Amino acid sequence: MRVLLVEDERDLAESVRRGLTNEGFVVDVAHDGITGAWMAVENPYDVAVLDIMLPGKHGYQILKDIRAAKIWTPVLMLTAKDGEYDQTDAFDLGADDYLTKPFSFIVLVAHLRALIRRGAPERPVALSVGSLVLDPVRRLVMRRGVAVPVTPKEYAIVHYLMRHHDQVVSKAEILDNVWDAAFEGSDNVVEVYIGYLRKKLDLPFDTTTLTTVRGMGYCLVSDER
């Protein structure tokens, strides 16, 4: 479960990041609105947590921008008791939930899990590259109509590769978009997971669609050319 946290109070953001990581979430953090807006558009998230008062771009502007871009990631707004906006404004602008600062971490986790279970208010269409299909509603990966069992991390990699099909993506790009920003391991973990996916997506179907571009990275292509 991948979370985007946009919060300019660095101590609070780090405390929440550590807590969510301990709860099994993968957390990306932005400390300003411009970076947060870019991350929300460029990366797939299961849920986003947006503070309102942010440097660079207001939290509600981020919310309006991503909804205008037809990104339906569930959004929880962090509101202040005496803030300029109230809960009604949050919902009118496309938020799915809110918490008032200061908040209980346990309550935050409960809200996030509820939003993730509920899913996005409008589901995106399935992604397809040749006979490979990813259904984000059921979180299924299928090849030629056959469901392929994948782990959450493998699912995230497939999702990223399908969104960038026919493009060469580097190990660093995959790490940045699939692993937690605090990940300190070797980028060889990407190679390991690519190997797992080849054994699941290509080998059983006698096809080669997940290719290595030596010295550059990996490319997912269609098997129906």
N, C-alpha and C positions, 0 to 999 in steps of 0.2 A: 504494500500500500504506500503510494508515493504522495507526499504532502509538500505543498509550497507554502512557506511561511514568510510573509512580508511584514517586517517589524523593525522599526528604526531604533528601539531601545535595545542595545546590543546585549546587555546582561540578561534581560528578559528573553530575548530571542534565543540566546545560547542555553538558558535554563529549559525553555520549552523544547528546543531541538534535542537536548540530551534526554529529556524525559520521554519524548515521543520515540526516539531511537530505541530506548530501553523497552518500549512497548511494542517494538517490531515494525515501526514505520521507517520509511526512507524519507529523509527530510532535506529539502533544499531551502536555503535561507537567502533572502534579499533584504538589505537594510535601507533601500530607497525605492521610491515608486517607479522610477524609470526602469531600473533593473528588474524589479518585480513584474512590471507589465511585460517586458521582453521575455522573461522566463515563462510567464503564464501562456504566452502565445506560442513560443517555440517548443515547449516540452509538454508531454502528456502527464497530467496529475489526476489522482483519484479525488483529491479535495484540496482547496486552497484556503489559507487563513490570512485575511488582509486587515492590517491596522488602517485606521482612517487617516490620521494626521501623519503624513509621510513627506520627507523631502523629495523634491523633484516632480512627483505626481501624486495627487490625492488618491486615497484608497478607493473612493467612489468613482473616480475617473478611470482607474484601472478596471473596476468592475464593469463600467459602461463600455469600455474599449473591448474587453474580451467577449462580452455578450454581443456587441456589434459585429465582432469577427466570427460569431456563431460557435464560440467555444462554451460548452455547457458544463464545464467542471463545477461541481458543487462548491459554493463559496460561503465561508463563515466570516462575518465581519466582527472585528473587535471595536466596540463602541465605548465612549467615555460617558459617564453619568450626566455630565453637564456639557456634552459635546454639541456641535452645531447641528448635527443630524440626529434623528431618533430612529427607533426600530422600524417605524413605518417607512421612512425614507429608504432604509436598507432593503426592505422587501420590494418596494416600488422600483428600485434600480436593478433588481435581479439577483439579490442575495438569497441564499437558502436558509441561513440561520445567523444568529448573532450571540455574542457574549459581551457583557459589560465588565470593563476593568474596574477593580481587580477581580480576577476570576480564579476559581479552583482548577488546578491541573486535572484532577480526576473528572470534573465536569467537562472540561475541554475534550478530554479523550472520549468520553461518552457521546458528546455531540458529534465528534468527527466520525466515530464508528457508525453512528446512526445515519449520517449523511452518506457515507460510503455504501452502507447497506441499501439505502434508498436509491442511490445512483443519480446520475445527471437528470435534470428535468426534461431534456430532449436528447434522445440517444443519437449518436452519429451513425451513419451507415457503415456496413461492414467494409473492411479493406480487402482488396484482392490484388494479387500479382500472379497472373496465370491461374493455375489450379490451387494456389495457396490462398486461403481465406482466413481472415481474423475477424471474429464476431465480438465487438466490444460489449454488447448487451449481455451475452452469456459467458464472456471471457473465454472463448473457445478458439483454438487454432485447428484448421482443417486442411487436408490436402486431398483433392479429388473426392470430396464429400466424406472423407474418413477423419474422425476426430483424432488429433495428435496430442497425447498427454504431455504437457509442459509444466515446468515449475513457474512460480511467479516471476523469477528473474529471467527465465527463458522467454516467457510471454512478453516481458518488457522489451527484451532485445528484438524479438520478432516484430513487435509493434513499431519500434524505432526504425528497423531496417525496411519495413514495408512502407513507412511514410517517406523513406528516402530511396525507394527502389530505383535501380539502374544508376545509382550514384555510388561512388567509392566513399566509404566513411572510415575514418581512422579508429584505432583502438582508443585514442584519447577522446574522440567524439562520443564513442559508445560509453566509455566510462563516465563522461560528464553528464550524459543524459539518462543513464540507467542506474548507476551506483550513487550512493550518498556522496555529497560533496566532501565529506570528511574522510572518505575512504583513503587509506594510506597504503594499501597493498600494491602488488606489482600489476602492471597492465597485462601481464600474461594471463590473468584470470579471464580476459576477454577471449583469448585464443582457446582456452579450455571450454568456455561456454559455446563458442562457435562450433567446436568439435562435437559437443553434445547435440547441438541443433542439426548438424549435418546428418548425424546418425538417426535423427527422428524425422526430419523433413525431406531429406534427399535419398538416403540409402534405401529405405524400405520401398520407395516408389521408383527406383532405378532412374533417378534424374540428378542433375547437378545445377542447382540454382543459387546456392550460397558459395560464392567463389572468393578466393584470396587473390588480391592484387599485390604482388610482391613489393614490399617496401612502402606501401601506401595504406592498405587496409582491406576492407571487405565490401563485397557488392552483392546485392540480392537481385536476381533477374528472373524473368518469366520462363516457365518451361513450355510455353505455348507460342513460340516464335515461328 
